[in-house]
Amino acid sequence: MADRYPPTARTRIKRLPKRAQYDREAVHAVLDAGVICHVGYVIDEQPYVTPTLYWRHGERLYWHGSSASRMLRHLKQGVRACVTVSHFDGFVLARSGFHHSVNYRSVMALGEASLVPEEDKLAVLEDFVERLLPGRWPELRPPTRQEVKATTVLWMDLDEVSAKIRTGQPIDDEEDYALPIWAGVLPVRTTVGAPQPDPRLNPGTPLPAYLRDAGAWPAWLAAAPR
Amino acid sequence: MADRYPPTARTRIKRLPKRAQYDREAVHAVLDAGVICHVGYVIDEQPYVTPTLYWRHGERLYWHGSSASRMLRHLKQGVRACVTVSHFDGFVLARSGFHHSVNYRSVMALGEASLVPEEDKLAVLEDFVERLLPGRWPELRPPTRQEVKATTVLWMDLDEVSAKIRTGQPIDDEEDYALPIWAGVLPVRTTVGAPQPDPRLNPGTPLPAYLRDAGAWPAWLAAAPR
């Protein structure tokens, strides 16, 4: 397998091509740092953008939801989709308004979604939960057949994909560096706070090991390159 | 002006309608808590979703970028667009996989974008900067005519709009509450860190007042309802 996604006319980044990345490793790193994607699809010529959870397994992106969801009912027909994942890492304050920017990591994947067949759904959902919270799946009340049926899972091949990444300080016009204007980066971070137990928790239920170390979470949640 | 956006066939939320909100105030609160939106548009039947900065002024959403941007060149023709803003507020861990969820606040706005005319652009861009960093615009090196020309600003009326919000603890099947399975919320927060000055800062340039109080930032950055 090639170590990069061949850029196409639709994924080749023309604006600021120095920010573009097509390496599998770079694309995977952006995808694996997030949990929410924005799925674009078209119904009756109107584009819609729906935020939803996703996960990656190898060269496939997965997302899921209620079988009654308009988004999923539409996409499972194999129509064209765009899945975008973005992490906002900071404001970049330059000496002129024009050179202000943001630091970010984003991936855009184009393709057609396919339906995970009924017999594979349970294993795919287990994979999803175990990626987020290793050890949680076997603790849960097992899914009923009706619950699995009421859940639709879609996947899309990572095939027509590009990443776009900006890091670092502002790039100002050379003559502006002498101006006494504050310039720099305001870093933005996404973090997970302390677990908030359900007031109806069965008394004596301990906090599971996978929730004890909040410090481990940023590994998969929008951790910006330091 | 009515205090809610009349739901249409395209914005009426059918799945989990109890999470839907059409009140202007609720929609504005979600929009004003964010800085990054995801814009959906269609070129040659392919949907694209592009993350970009946005701001709200009254009943208009604005976004901007390079005049060379494919997204902006396409949308300025008045084609159909979808602007989605979403804040991810936490993981909701239930006693069954099926009832796991996320806490979030999102807005989907449908419409057609229009171009801000050349003569209005400067005032609109000033409004954008001053909303984010009150006091910064007059400190900056003023924009050149060429820079303004190289910037495209679009707006869209808030007209066909819905918000979807989930808060709080999991809702489990009644018989599952007795199970000794940990359930609760893992809150997710987006925060702004300490300013990182550009190493090329003109020595002696003080940190501006609007950057001194990092605690003020969450007011407009994805601050979840507590």
Interface residues (C-beta under 8 A of the other chain):
Chain A: R10 K14 R15 V35 I36 H38 V39 G40 Y41 V42 E45 Q46 P47 Y48 V49 T50 P51 L53 S66 A68 S69 R70 R80 A81 C82 V83 T84 S86 F88 F91 L93 R95 S96 G97 F98 H100 V102 Y104 S106 M108 L110 L125 V129 L132 L133 R136 W137 E139 L140 R141 P142 P143 T144 E147 A150 T151 Q169 P170 D172 D176 Y177 A178 L179 P180 I181 W182 A183 G184 V185 L186 P187 V188 R189 T190 T191 V192 G193 A194 P195 Q196 P197 D198 P199 R200 L201 N202 G204 T205 P206 L207 P208 L211 W217 L221
Chain B: R10 K14 R15 V35 I36 H38 V39 G40 Y41 V42 E45 Q46 P47 Y48 V49 T50 P51 L53 S66 A68 S69 R70 R80 A81 C82 V83 T84 S86 F88 F91 L93 R95 S96 G97 F98 H100 V102 Y104 S106 M108 L110 L125 V129 L132 L133 R136 W137 E139 L140 R141 P142 P143 T144 E147 A150 T151 Q169 P170 D172 D176 Y177 A178 L179 P180 I181 W182 A183 G184 V185 L186 P187 V188 R189 T190 T191 V192 G193 A194 P195 Q196 P197 D198 P199 R200 L201 N202 G204 T205 P206 L207 P208 L211 W217 L221
